[in-house]
Amino acid sequence: MKKVERINTIMRYINNRAQFTISDIMAEFDISRSTAIRDVNEIESMGMPLVSEVGRSGGYFVMNNSFLPAIRFTDNEVKALFIAFMATRNQQLPYLTSRQSLAEKLIGLIPQNQQDQLVILNQLLLFEGTNPHNPDLLELSDLPHPMLDKLIQRVLIDRYLLIDIRDRGELISLPIYLIHLYKEKSVWYVEGVDLSQTGKQKISVDNIENVAGYQPQKRLSAKKIQEISKVTEVNLILELNMRAILQFKKYSPYGLTLSYLDPFQTKALLKTYVAIKEESLVEMANWLLFLGEDLIIKQVPEELADILSRRQTSW
């Protein structure tokens, strides 16, 4: 590790601790005692408010209520941050409109030579979905559903939610304990425990019309929620051969993983749970047909088998 990088890393290490010793620095960064002392003295000369105490239990302390030195980024760290900002373009992420102001603040923190490098990167790199004529353009389709921001704000307060969804023209209120917010094929979904049926639910954010806090009289324990979220009841077992495995790697629904049956990964087993609901069954049937014929169905719910049979007959 270069000296500049080591100094920056030691500064972050010190910031996160109330007390440290030279021995701690030596062990953490695998450096000699003389090098550790020189680095600490250099950090102190840069303005970090350190207080040393002598004696057997002595060491260094960071003074409270003092201004710490400005954060310094290495060239690679600056590029990594900037490219991460660029990659968020047209990704329908929450707080996307703040990306430009964040990028401008980041650029303002770094010296001119690093700024020049970022300008070149901005001209060269294009990610999928980026407008090549105006990379900074935010179109209406780039912005996520406004309900996504509201969901995030609400779940930071409490994960027990009352969600209003539109189902076939009817407005339904659903009590949910939110487990995940995730994006799949350009659509944001809520995954949570349905408190009215004590089962898992997957809801498209586009179908949510309102979200509010929910205060059930008796909340589920963390252990109970974990049990439901793991869905121990398996009702679909598939054996995938090579071509089906390749299709699986192209696209697999959220949370599904394969257990390979041979060291060459040419045969695998998939065990999962499918909710016996029309929307879930249709979605799973479409995915199974996408996997192709190079799989063996070991176990399947009758309702899902009926949908697959009708699809194959019609084809």
N, C-alpha and C positions, 0 to 999 in steps of 0.2 A: 504494500500500500504506500502510495506517495505521501510525502510529509503533509502537504496541504489537505489531502483527503483524511489523513489520520487526525490532524488537528481538528477538522470540522467534526469528525465522528466522536472524538473525545469530548468536544464541547457539548454535543447532544447527550452523550453519556452522563456528563456532569450535571446538565440541566435537569435530568430525570431522577436525580438522587439528592437526598438531604445531606448526605455525608459520604466521603470516599477517602481512600488512602492511596499512597503511591503504589503499594502492593496490589491494590485492586486494579489500577491502571496497567501495571505490568502483566498481571494475569489475563486481563480482558483483551489486551491488544498484543500480547506476546512480544513485549519490548523490554529492553534492559532498564535498570533502575535509573541510570544517568539520562537515558533518552526520555523516560517518563517524567523526570524532574524538569528537564529542559522544556518539554511540551507543556507541562502545567505552568511553568514560569512564563512561557510565551503567551499562553491563553490568558493569564492574569494581566500581562502587559497590554493585551488587546482590549481590556476593559471589563472582563468578567469579574464580578465582585466576590472574590474568594477570601475566606478567613482561615488561617492555619492555626492548629492547636498542637502543642508539643506534648510529649508524654507517651506512655505505653498505649493508651486508647485514643491517642490524638489522630488528627487527620485534617482534612479540608472540609469546609462548609461553604455553601453558597448563601450570601447575605440575602435576607428577605426584603421585599419592597424596594428592590434596586433594579435599574434598567440593565437588561442583558444586552450583549452586543448583537448587531444585526446578523441574521442568518446568511450564511454564504453557501452558494450552490456551486458544485463542480460543473464542468462543461456537459458531462453526460447526464447529470441530474436535471439541468435546465432543458436539455433536448428531450429527455424522457417526459417531463411535465408538459412541455409545449406540444409534443406529438400526441400526448393523451388528450389535451384540449382539442387538437385538430380532429382526432378520431371520434369526438362526440358530435361532429356536424351531422345533421340529418339523421340522428339516431333516436329522435322522439324521447329524449331524456327529461326528467324533471329538472327545473331550474335552468333549462337550456339557454334562456335569454340572458342569464348571468355569465355565460361562458366568455363572451367578448370582454366584459369588464374585468373578469379574472385574468384573462390573457394579457390585457393592457397593464394591469398591476404587476403581473409577473415580469413583464418586459421592463417595467420601470425599476425593478429591484436589481437588475443585472447591468454589468458594464457594456460599453458600446460594441466591443468586439463580439460578445455573445449575442447582442441584439442583431448584428449583421448576419450571423449564422442562422438565426431564427427566421429572418426575412427570406433567406435562400431556401430554407426548409419549407416555408409557407408557399413558395412558388413551385417547388418541385413535387411535394407530396400531395396526392389526391387519394381519398378513400372512397369506397363504394357509396354511391348516392350523393356525392359532393358535386355541386354545380361547377364545372370546369371554367366557366366564363366569369363566375363571381363566387369564389370559394367561401366567402363570409356571408353569403346570402342565406337568410332564414326565411323559407317559404312557409305558408300556412300549414302545409302537410308535414313540415319538420317538427312542429310543436306537439307535445303529447296531449292527451285528453286532460282538460283542466281539472278533472276529478282526481288525477294522480297526485297533484300537489296537495290537494285537500286531504287525501288519504294519508300521505306521508306526515303532514302536520298533525293529523288526528292520532295516528298510531304512535307518534313520539310521546304523546300524553298517556295513552292507554291502548292496549291491543284488543280490548273488548269493543266491538263495533256493532252498530245497527245499520245495515246496508239496505238501501232501497234499490231494487233492480226491476227492469222492465222485461217481463216474460210473456210473449205472445199477446202484447197489448195490455196485460194486467200488471199493476204495480204491486210488488211483493216486498215486505220488510223481512230481512233475514238477520238474526243475531249471529255474529261471527267472532271467533278468536283468530286473529290474523297470524299466520305462520310465515308466509313469504309474499313479497311483491316481486314478480319476475316478468321478463319480456321474452316472448316466444314468437318467432316469425312475424316481427313488427307489431305485435299486439301485447299489451300489458295485461297481466292477470293477477287476481287475488287468490291466494291459496290459504285456506283456513279451516278451522273446525266449526261445523254447523252446530251451534249450541241448542237448536230446536230438535235436531235429529241425532246429535252426538256422532256425526260422521264427517268426512272430509268434503270440502266444496272447492271447486275451481270456477271463478267468476271473471268474465272479461270486464276490464275497467270501462270499456266503451258502453257496457249495458248498465252501469251504475248511475243512478240519477241523484242520489244523495247519500251522505254518510254522516252519522252522528255517534256520540258516545253511547255506550250500553252498560247499564249497571244491573247485572243479574243478581237476584236475591242470594243465590248460592253459587259462587264461582267454582269452576273446575280446578282441581289441583294441577300443579305443574306435571306431576307424574301421569295423571289421567290424560292430559293434553298430549304429552309425549307418546303415550300408548296409542292414542287415536291417530296422531300424525304419522306414526310408523306404519299403520295399517297392517297388522300382523295376519289378517285373514287373506290368504292367497286364493284367488279364484281363476287365475289365468296362468298357465304354464306353457312355455314355448321352447322348442328345441330348434336352434338356428344353425344352418349349415353355412358354407362360405359365402354364397351370394346374398343370403339374407343378412349375414353379419355386415357385409359391405353396405347394404341398404340401411341397416341400423346406424352405422357410423355416419351416413349422410344426414340422417335426421332421426332423432329419437325424442319422444315426449319427455317433459321435465321430470328429472329424478330417477329415470330408469337406468339400470346398469346390467351388464351381462356377467355371467359366471362361466368362464371358459372351461371346457371339458377335456381339452388336450393341450399339450405344450406349444403346439403350432398355431393355436387360436383359429382353428378351422371349424370348430363346433362349440356351441355355447348354449347355456340354459338361461331362460328369463322367467322369473316368477314375480307376479305383481297382483294388485287388486284393481278391479274395474267396478266403479259404482254402477249399480243397476238403474241407470237413468238414461232416458232417450238420447240426450245430447252426448253423454259420456260414451255410450255404446256405439253411436254412429261415428264419433271421432276415433275410437279404438278400431272399429271395423275398417275405416279408411286407411288407418296406419298399417294394419295387418295386410291389407291388399297391396299397400305400397312395398312391404317387405318382400312380396313375391311368393313363389311356390316352393322356394328352397327352405321351407321350415316345416316342422311337425308340431301340431297342436296336441299337447298332452292333456290339458284340462282347459275348459272354457265354459263360461256361464251359458245356459240355454238361450237366453235372450240375445246374446252376442252371436251365438251359433246360427240362430234364425236369420239375423241380419246378413251375416256372411253368406248363408245359403241362398237368400233372395238375390243378393248382388251377383253371385256367380251364375245363378239361373238366368237372370236378366241379360247378362253378358253373353 
